[in-house]
Amino acid sequence: MARPTMFDEAMSGAERQRRYRERHRKRLAKERRTARKAAKPNAKALARQKREAEWAGRVLALPDRRYGILFADPGWRYEPWSRQTGMDRAADNHYFCPPLDEIMRLDVQSISAKDAVLFLCATAPMLPDALTVMTAWGFAYKTHAIWVKQRPGNGRGTGYWFTGEHELLLVGTRGKVVPPAMGTQARSVFTAPVGRHSEKPEVFYEMIERHWPNTPKIELNRRGPPRPGWDAWGFEAEPTAA
């Protein structure tokens, strides 16, 4: 505690009390302003949660099964420089890769709610194709995030100009959707380990589930059984485990 100055000693007791009360009043006013500012995001978050639940209710009320959240990882077909020497590393060795026009013709609109969000996975070379597919499926491109791939040791991806150390997660919408509440958005860069071929990081799913817990969700091109709380479609999708 600071030592009293000559000015303080000369100050009357009444004046010191008045100044103390004034400082106390200002401190309380500042604390109230801080509390009100902190409460505003909470109120916005609660309002956003209500809108998301209402949106989910509208989707669930549709006569046919529709989805407000669609997560898709199409089997993009890469054309190697040489089909004689480059096919050993082709994605076709791991899963079915249809031509672009077949992916575009998938009737995704028939299972999409009027108001829906599409999360579409793409690698850098396939970005033009991914944007074409998004439009063909009835969605308008909004933004994208980047997955930085963590590999063991000094492992690197394949590539022509650069080795592929990242993938893109494109976001498209149709109708009026409920975006994340301001201040709660995920960062646009995800860093996560690489799993088996084409496996997407857990953080993608967790992000979607955090923002849209109630909205009906489907994963297209799923390999294996559906994720809990999701439906799945794809040549390698499996029924839900009993």
C-alpha positions, -999 to +999 in steps of 0.1 A: +000+000+000+014+034-010+025+057+018+002+088+024+015+119+007+015+154+023-015+161+002-034+131+016-024+141+052-037+175+047-070+162+032-099+162+055-115+129+066-147+138+048-129+145+016-110+112+017-143+094+023-159+112-007-131+103-030-131+067-017-169+064-025-163+079-059-136+054-068-158+026-055-187+038-076-166+039-107-152+005-100-187-010-096-199+008-128-170-007-147-177-042-133-213-039-144-203-028-179-179-058-181-206-082-169-232-068-195-206-072-223-198-108-212-235-116-211-243-105-246-224-133-264-242-158-241-276-143-251-266-145-288-255-181-284-287-191-267-307-174-295-286-192-321-292-225-303-329-219-305-328-211-342-308-243-349-333-264-329-362-248-348-344-255-381-338-291-371-375-294-363-386-282-397-362-306-414-375-336-393-410-326-401-406-331-439-426-360-453-395-376-469-362-381-452-341-349-458-310-335-443-299-301-432-262-311-430-244-330-457-208-341-455-193-355-487-160-369-497-164-379-534-140-404-550-122-378-571-106-394-601-070-384-606-055-388-641-018-397-637+008-385-662+013-420-673-014-448-669+014-473-674+036-462-645+014-440-623-016-462-615+001-479-586-006-447-565-040-440-579-070-435-556-088-461-577-068-488-559-085-479-527-122-471-536-144-465-566-137-432-584-165-424-609-161-398-637-169-362-628-202-362-647-214-392-627-206-374-594-225-343-607-255-364-616-260-377-580-294-366-569-282-350-538-309-323-540-336-350-534-322-356-499-313-320-491-336-299-471-347-266-486-323-250-461-291-270-459-253-268-456-229-289-476-194-297-464-174-310-494-139-324-491-115-317-519-078-318-526-060-288-542-059-303-577-096-312-576-107-278-565-123-268-599-141-301-600-153-297-564-168-263-571-185-277-602-200-305-582-212-281-555-231-261-580-245-291-597-259-303-564-277-270-558-254-253-533-236-220-535-200-218-524-194-197-493-159-204-478-134-232-470-112-245-442-078-262-445-067-295-430-029-295-424-019-332-424+004-345-397+024-375-409+048-397-389+084-386-390+094-369-422+065-384-442+052-364-471+023-366-494+023-372-531+020-344-557+034-328-589+041-292-581+040-296-543+036-326-521+001-327-508+003-316-471-032-303-468-068-308-480-097-284-483-131-285-467-155-264-488-187-250-474-218-244-495-253-235-486-288-234-500-318-215-486-316-198-452-293-217-428-282-211-392-244-203-392-223-206-361-228-179-335-204-150-337-174-157-315-179-195-316-166-201-351-139-227-356-106-215-369-101-220-406-070-242-402-072-276-387-041-296-378-047-333-374-030-366-380-034-386-412-054-418-409-061-445-434-065-436-471-093-409-475-101-410-438-111-375-426-100-361-392-122-363-362-121-326-357-143-321-388-171-341-374-168-327-339-170-291-354-202-300-373-218-317-343-209-288-320-226-262-341-255-283-354-263-309-327-300-313-336-300-309-374-303-342-393-269-351-408-258-375-435-223-385-447-220-393-484-193-417-495-190-431-460-167-462-456-180-484-428-209-480-404-225-446-399-212-423-372-235-422-342-262-396-348-256-396-386-270-415-416-246-427-442-246-434-480-220-449-502-208-480-520-188-490-489-213-478-463-223-504-438-256-508-418-256-495-383-242-520-359-268-537-338 
